[in-house]
Structure formats: C-alpha cells, structure tokens
Amino acid sequence: MPFFSSADLSDANLKGADLTDANLSRAIVDNTQFGDNSGIDESIKLDLIERGAMFEDVPGDSSESVTPSEIPQTNGIN
C-alpha cells in the first residue's frame, strides 16, 4: 500500500501514478504534478491543489492544468 504521509513530494512528477490507497494527507506537494491518477477523487484533488499541487487531467494537454491560484478562496478573505 502506498503511504506518503509526511513525505516531501515537492516538484515530483506523479502523472499516471496509481495512488489507490495512498495517504497524501500530510505530504508536502508544492509544485507536484498529478494527472490521470487512479485513486484520487475530487475532494482529495481539491485538497492537494490548495496545498500547491498541479493537475493535468488530459495527458499531454497543459491547457487543462489546474493550479492553486485558480481555486476559489474559501477562507472568507476578499
């Protein structure tokens, strides 16, 4: 079972990785690249993006990349 809790995954390329059962709850994901990953649902994806991860869900198409600046702020600060 993949277990990345507390791991520093900064700048890693995890595109296409099977992350089923992976625990990324405390992993450092600054500029970590994800895309086409099994085991990542929308709530996990949004959490990772808020923590600095980048997603490219269409292989080879960076126009679909999502970065933290594109996520609506939920902390009530305008």
C-alpha positions as CSV (number, residue, x, y, z in Angstrom):
1,M,0.0,0.0,0.0
2,P,1.5,3.4,-1.0
3,F,2.0,5.5,2.1
4,F,3.3,9.1,1.5
5,S,2.1,10.7,4.7
6,S,4.6,13.4,5.7
7,A,6.7,12.7,2.5
8,D,8.2,15.7,0.7
9,L,6.9,15.3,-2.9
10,S,7.8,18.8,-3.9
11,D,8.4,19.1,-7.7
12,A,7.8,15.4,-8.2
13,N,6.1,14.2,-11.4
14,L,3.3,11.7,-10.3
15,K,1.4,11.9,-13.6
16,G,-0.2,8.5,-14.4
17,A,0.8,7.0,-11.0
18,D,-1.7,4.7,-9.3
19,L,-2.4,6.4,-6.0
20,T,-5.1,4.0,-4.8
21,D,-4.9,3.7,-1.0
22,A,-2.1,6.4,-0.9
23,N,-2.2,8.6,2.2
24,L,-1.3,12.1,1.0
25,S,-2.9,13.9,3.9
26,R,0.3,15.4,5.3
27,A,2.6,15.1,2.2
28,I,4.3,18.2,1.0
29,V,3.1,18.7,-2.6
30,D,4.5,22.1,-3.6
31,N,4.6,22.0,-7.5
32,T,4.0,18.3,-7.5
33,Q,2.5,17.3,-10.9
34,F,-0.5,15.0,-10.9
35,G,-2.7,13.8,-13.8
36,D,-4.6,10.7,-14.9
37,N,-4.2,9.2,-11.4
38,S,-6.4,6.4,-10.2
39,G,-7.2,6.7,-6.5
40,I,-7.6,10.5,-6.5
41,D,-11.2,11.7,-6.1
42,E,-12.4,15.3,-6.4
43,S,-12.1,16.1,-2.6
44,I,-8.5,14.8,-2.5
45,K,-7.7,16.6,-5.7
46,L,-9.0,20.0,-4.4
47,D,-7.1,19.5,-1.1
48,L,-3.9,18.8,-3.0
49,I,-4.4,21.8,-5.2
50,E,-4.9,24.0,-2.2
51,R,-1.6,22.7,-0.9
52,G,0.3,23.6,-4.0
53,A,-0.1,20.6,-6.3
54,M,-0.8,20.9,-10.1
55,F,-3.2,18.7,-12.0
56,E,-3.1,17.9,-15.7
57,D,-6.1,15.5,-16.3
58,V,-5.7,15.3,-20.0
59,P,-2.4,13.6,-20.9
60,G,-0.2,16.0,-23.0
61,D,-2.6,18.9,-22.7
62,S,-1.3,21.5,-20.3
63,S,-4.3,23.7,-21.1
64,E,-6.2,21.5,-18.6
65,S,-3.7,22.2,-15.8
66,V,-5.2,23.5,-12.5
67,T,-3.0,25.5,-10.1
68,P,-3.8,26.8,-6.6
69,S,-4.5,30.3,-7.9
70,E,-7.4,29.0,-9.9
71,I,-9.2,27.6,-6.9
72,P,-11.9,29.9,-5.3
73,Q,-10.9,31.1,-1.9
74,T,-12.9,29.6,0.9
75,N,-11.5,31.4,3.9
76,G,-13.7,34.4,3.6
77,I,-10.9,36.8,2.8
78,N,-11.5,39.0,-0.3
